[in-house]
Structure formats: C-alpha cells, structure tokens
C-alpha cells in the first residue's frame, strides 16, 4: 500500500480536471490529477470542440492554451436550414461575440503539456475505486496505480472531474446515478472523414427525413452527423449509403465526400446530478451534468464550473473561508440549467421525433421561422450559442 498526501485530489484528466489543476497551481495550491487512461488515449480521442468566446478568453488569458487562438478557427455564425432554404445567424451582428472551432483533444494536448511543463503531478493509468470521508476535513481516495498496486490519497479536497460514469459522484450524491435524467428517442450517426470542409460554418439542417449536422475538425478532416435510431448499428451502412443519407438531409449544399475512417452512434441524454458539492468534495464537468451535443455546451459548461470552484477552493484553502464553497452549487446550477434548456430547445426544434404527427411537423417549421424571421429570435440563439457572461472570471 502506498499512501500520498495532496491538497486537492482531482479525479479525471479531461478539460475540467486539468484546467482546475492549472488554475490552482497559479494560486500556489498543490494538486494531483488521476486518470485511468494513458496520455496517448486522452490526446488521441477525437471529440467535438465548439468553444464559446468566454471559454477561449479564459484558456488564453490563463496561459493554458495559446494555440486556441493561433490554430483555432473563429466562426461568426451558423446556418439553420429547413424547408429547402438556409438561414444564417450572424453572431457578431446580434451579440458582438463569436465561437471558435478547436477540438477538445487539442485543448487536452495544450493542458497536459502546460501541466507537465510546470512540474505538476498527473497520474495516468490510475483506476479510482472509491472516495471516503468527504464529510471530514481529510477525505481519502482509494485507487490502484498503473501497475495495479493499491494507492491511498489523503487530500484537503476531492474533485470529481471523471466524466459521465463518475466514481466520485457516489460520494457526493450517495449514488453513482443520482440525478435528474432525460433520454431522447433518437441518436446521431456520426462519421469522421478525410475531406475538405463542405461549408465555411456549421450547418444545422432540419428535413423531412430527419436532422443532419455538417461540422468540421480541420482543413482535411470533417465531422458529420445525421439523426438515427438509438439502436442503430454503425457498421450496417455502406459508405455510399451514409453519403446518400447525409446529402438527402442537406438539400442545397453539395457535400465534399472522402474516405470515412470513423463511425459511431451517439445517444442523446441530459443529466444533472442531484448534488454538486458535499463536504470536502465537488463535481465538475460531465461528472456533474451532460447535455445533448446540439447546443455545443459540454466543454464550455465544464470550464464555467471550474472557474466557480477554483474561486471557492482558493477561499477555502488559502483563507479558511467556506462561504464561496457553499455557494458553488447554486452559482454553477444557474448556468447548467440554462444550458440544459438551450440544448433541449435546439434539439427539439431541429430533430424529427419518431412519433411526430403532421401537426408536430408544421408546428416545428413555424418555430424555426419564428427564430430566423425575428431579430429577437436570432439574438436569443446567438446569445446562448456563443455563451452567456461567465459568473466568475480568472
């Protein structure tokens, strides 16, 4: 048995855990980050990355990422397509903000490099079994290191940044599944392909056959999705059938095709943990909440959580002030539930439900027209998509 001591034990080397470690280090607070994956696994898993302007600013200003501005691509709008026509939502014209296309795995590369360059302790390949004693002043993390040897970690505080299958959640809520939950009756069939971009900005397309999203990853790799049954087999369709399905759902744009090298089915779930903080433990990011990807809120919510928790931990560990920690859940929850609503709204407005009637379909088209033909409607979408003002800054 190996026992170690740290001020903050962070479970999960995703954007939330690594960014929190980065901010704590800047304040002189020691932390150790644990993750069951290897560094290569973390950095090579290609994931979405639409970053709100506030997220880009805090990543850059904190020194966590310079590449987000040099290698990221600023997008000043999106296109909503329905009834055979496209309608662009101009973000700067309505709210004076933009978003950046910068995939999550690139953010992780930046954060890991910054943490290691600063001499910070990241324990890859460490499996967390459980967390105990969160109601005491010295909670303990029980784990196994990369060689399988038992490890115990004593900390002043434990943070669960370990994703939607969080182990830490059980110590905070009393259950690994305790939370508010919604499952949607459809999923996304997603592909990664070798091709140039089919459009300069993202296209969200509502069609009679279902939804499609034409997204991007780089100048040579593109990410595209179409609505499917949650039980769909990602290997059941040929490449020709996939391209035919995508093209049929984006009338008016000729997609640039290329070899498909990854395909998957992404289920749609919304979740918010019953509790975000208990004693000397708290949840951030996907451990605390998940949202459908339609609104591009996942990583942005994680960064917003971290900013609030970082302020609370600095107050607790540097000044003995517990009040900001007690306020963490209330402050974070306000943004979480706004993001849940926006993600639900975008999802329900753009997807065709399996049991949709003719009335439902015509009502949905009326809703889309209400957005694109109204300055107020376009402003609301632009405001939510680019991100509300952060409750706490650096």
N, C-alpha and C positions, 0 to 999 in steps of 0.2 A: 504493500500500500504506500503510495506517495501522496503526501499532503502539501498543498501550497496555499499561499495567502495572497490575496489581492484586494484592492479597494472595491473595484467593480468587476464582476464576472459577467461577461456578455456572451450569451449562447446564440450563435448564428453569425456567420461571416458574409451576410448579404449586405445590401446598401445601408440598411438601418444600423446593424451592429457595427460595421466598420466606420460609418460616419460618426456614430456616437463615440467610439473609441478615439477617433481623430479630434473631436471637439473636447473631450475630457482631457486628452493629453495636452492640448493647448492651454488648459486651465491648471495643469500640474497635477491631475488626478490619474493615478495608475489604473490600468485595466488589462484584463486578459480576454481575448476573443477565442471562442471554441467553435469548431465546426466539424461535422462528421465527414465532410467531403475533402478531397485533396484540393490543393491550389489549382491544379490543372482542370479539374472538374468544374470548379467555380468559374474560372475565367473562360472556359470553352463552351459553356451552355448559352446558346444564343437566345436572347429574350428581347421583348419589346422595349422601346425606350423613347417615349414622347415625354419630354421634361418641360414642366411649367417654367415660366420666366423666373419666378421666385426660387425654384429649385436650382436652376442654372446659376443664379446670382450667389446663393449661399455656397454652392460647391466651389465656385471660382474664388469668391472673396475669402473663404476659409483656407484656401490653399489645398483643398482636397483634389481638385482637378483643374488643370489648365487646358487640357485637350477638349473639354466640353465646348469651349469657345473656338478653338482652332480647328478641330476635327468634326464637331457637331454641325448640323445644318439647321439654320433658322427657318421656320415655317411661319408665314404670316397669315395663314388661313387654312381652311379645309373646304372640301366640296361636298354638299349634300345632293345626292342625285335621286330623283324619283319621277315617275310618270314620263320617262324619256328625256328629261332635261336636267342639267346641272345648275346648281346654285352655290356660288362661292360665299363663304362667311369670312369677311376681311377682319382679322383680329385687331391690328393697329388702328384701323379706322373707327372701330367701335369701343375699344377699351385701352388702346395705346400699349398693348403687350403682345408678345408672340410666344411660340413654343419652339423647342429645339428637338430635332431628331438625333438622339445619341443613345444607342442601345445599352441596356442595363449591364451586359457583360463588359462593355468598355468602361462604364462607371466603376465596376468592381475591380478591373485591372488598375485603374487610377488609385482607388482607395487602398488596395493591397500594397501597391508599390509605395504609396505615401506612408503607410503604417510600418512597413518593413524598413524603409529608409530612416524612419525616426527611431528605430530600435524597439518597436513595440512587439509584444508577445502575442502571436497568433498561433493557436494550436490546431493545425489541420488534422483530419483523421481521428478526431476525438469524439467519441459517442457519449452523449449525456443520458444517464439512466433516470435521474430524478433530482428534484430540488427540495430540500427540507429546511425548516426553521425560518421561514420568511417573516414570521411574526416576532422573531427575536432580533437582536442587533447584530447577529453574526450568522446569516443564512449559509447553508452549505450545499454545494453542487457535487453530486456523485457521478463519476464518469469512468470511462476506460480510454486509455491513450491509444495512439496509433498502433502500438504493439499488443494491445489488449490488456495491458496491466491496469489494475484499479487505481483510480485517482480521486482524491477528495480536495475540493477547493473551498476554503473559507473566505468569505467576502463581506464587505460592509453592505453591498447591494448586489442583487442579481437582476439582469435584464434579459427577458425573453425576446430575442430577435430571430427566432428559429423557424420562421415560416408557418404555413397553414397547418402543418402537423406538429405544432409546438409541443415540446415536452414541458417547458416552463409554465405553460398555460394552466396545467393542473394545479400547480402550487398557488396560482393567483386566483383562479375561479373555483377550484375544488373539483374540476373535471376537465379532461383534455378536449372535450367537445362543448363545454358550457358556453352558450352564446345565442344570439338572435340569428336565425338562419333562413335563407330562401334559396331554393333551387329552381332554375329556369328550364322550360321544356324544350330547349334547343341548345346546340353547341356550335362551335366553329371548327370547320375542317381547315386546318392551316397548312400552308406549304412555304418552304424556303426554296428559291430557285436562283439559278445563275442567269441573270438578265439585267439589262439597264432599266432604270425606272420607267414605268408606264405613264407617270404623271409627275408634275413638279411638287404637288401636295397630296395629302391623303384624300381618297375618295370614299365616302360612306354612301353606299348605294342600296336603296330600297326598291325591290322589284316584285312582280307577281310571283316569281319563283323563290323569293327569299332574299336575305341580306347578303352583301359582299363588301369587303373592305380591301381596298388596294393601298397597301402600305409599302414602306421601304426599309432597307437596312443600310445600304451603301450604294455606291455607283455601280456595283457589279452584282450585288445580292439583294433580292427583293422578298418581302413577306406579304402574302395574300391569304385571305380567308373567305370562306362562304359558309352560310348557315347550313347546319345539318342536324340530323337526329343525334342525341347524346350517345346512342348505342352504335353509331356508325363505325365501320371498320376502316381505318385509314389506309389499308392496303387493298381495299376492294375495287378501287377505281384505277383505270389506266391513266397515264399522263394525258392522253388525248381527251379522255372523259373529264378530267379535272379542268383542263383549259377550256373545254366547251362549256362546262358549268359556270366557271368564273366569267367567261366572255358574255354568256347569256344574261348574267345578272348585272353587267355594267354596260348597258347599251349606250352607244355614243362615244366610247373610248375603245380603241384597238389595243389590246394588251400586248406587251412585248414578252414573248414566251422564251423559255430557256429550260435547261435540264433541272428537274426537281430533285433536290438531294435530301430533303427532309419533309416529312408529312406527319401530322398528328391531329387528334381530336381534342379540343379544349372545352371542357364542360364549364357551364356558367353557374356560379354560385355567389351569393352575397352572405357575408358573415361578420358579426361584431361580437366580440367576447363580452360576457355579462359584466366582467370587471376588468379594468385595465391596470389596476395597481392594488396591491395588498401588502401592508407592512414594508418590508425591505425588498420588494420585487415589483417589477412592472413589465408590461408588454408593449412592444412597438412593431410597426410594420405588419406583415401578413400574420404574425402570431396574434395580433390584436384584431385584425379585420382583413377581409378580402372583398374585392369588388369585381363585377364583370369588366372585361377589358375595354368595352365600348367607349367609356369616357376617359381612358388613359390616365387613371388616377392612382394606380397601385404604388409605384415607387415614389411618386410625389407625396402621397399621404405618409409614407414611411419617413421621408425626410422631415415633414412637418411635425410628426410625432417626436422625432429625435430632438428637434430644436426645443420643444417644450420640456422634454425630460432632461435634456442637458442643463437647462437653467435650474430645474428642480434639484438635480444631483449636485450641481455646484453649490447651491444654497445649503443643502443638507450636509455635504461632506467638507466644505470649506468654512462654513459659518454656523453650522448646527441649527439652521432654520428649516423646519419641516413644512411650513405653510405652502411653498410652491409645489412640493410633492403631493400634498393633499389636494391641490388644485389641478394636478396633471390630468386626471381622467376627465374632469368637466371641460377643461380647455380643449383637449385633444378630441373629445367626443363631438363637439360642435362642428368641427371640420369634417370628421369622419361621417357623420350623418348627412351633412350637405353633399358630400361626395357620393354617399350611397344613393341619395335621391337623384343626383345628376346622372350617375351611371345607370340606374334603373330607368330614368326618363329617356336617355339616349337609346338604351336597349329596346324598350317597349315601343318607341317611336319608329325604329328602323327595322325591326325584325317582324316577320310574319308568324304569328303563333299557330301551332298545329291545328287548333280548333277555331281559328278565326272565321267569322261569318262575313258575308258581303257587307253588312253594316260596319263591322270592325275594320274592314279594309278601307272603306270610304272615309270612315272617321279618321283613320290613321293618315290618309292622304290630306285630309283637312287640317290635321295637326301640323304636318310638315309645311303646308302652305302658310299656316298661321305663323310659323317661325320665319321662313325665308321672305315673306312679304311684309314683315313688320320690323321696324328698326328696333323696337323694344325686344322682340323675339330674338333677333340676331345678336343684340347686345348681351342678353342673358346667356346665350350659348357661348359667345366669345368670352365673357367674364368667367364662366365656370370652367371652360376648357383650358384657358390659359392660367387659371388658378386665382383663387381669392387671396387677398393680402395675408401674409403669414402672421399668426397671433404672436409669435416670438421670433426675434431675429438672432443674429450671432451675438 
